[in-house]
């Protein structure tokens, strides 16, 4: 008798949208601010409410300018007893400077990060809610352990007016990759989400993702195509992006891909990237659906 296929939950894009809005309502979540603290508390509480075992990783990291920052990575683990695990991640901090603003007088203002940060976290919170709803019936749960990691201090990289320093970005994931939340932590593979909410988003096969985890990239892009999301997931080689996945690959040795809205032909990231206009006006729930439903299908068929 063939094994009964596990039902794939319906990803609710309105719920994901509300999770993005909720983060934005705190204000820019710049490390060291009250908005950052409150939003971190909210994220940890939600993961716990949706049945994850929550582990918070706090440490002091040094920024490119020598400033010390209190970093807080927030991890939600489902079925922590399983050794076969997958990792899903997004960064939850906001950039302190809008250094891509056309007007110099606005470049010192923080980025709201509706797309750059909150969108990925919003999709993962909705996935946490879906997994949580299955906890009462283990036959409906993914067959693997799922770890959701909200990385902090991704976006504190040297601004355009400072000398570029290698590895000034992704301080939270660099810390985690060197000091995983559990000794000897392993995951079979990982998926990072970054800027997954813009209306005209285009996800291409990011260079490092294809280099370190080509089979995962192929699986995700094929799945998206099969679900009818080929307009968002373009099955062609895109550019190389330094993002949290790079350190998960290089330092932790876990094959990890990045689903990121980056298109060199179009001039790079979405038009409002690192400006004051990365706000809720940029967020389109259809894009959240395309990413969230694809990810849900991948996780629940693993
Ligand atoms: Zn950014």
Boltz pocket constraint, residues with backbone or C-beta under 6 A from the ligand:
constraints:
  - pocket:
      binder: B
      contacts: [[A, 95], [A, 116], [A, 155], [A, 274]]
      max_distance: 6.0
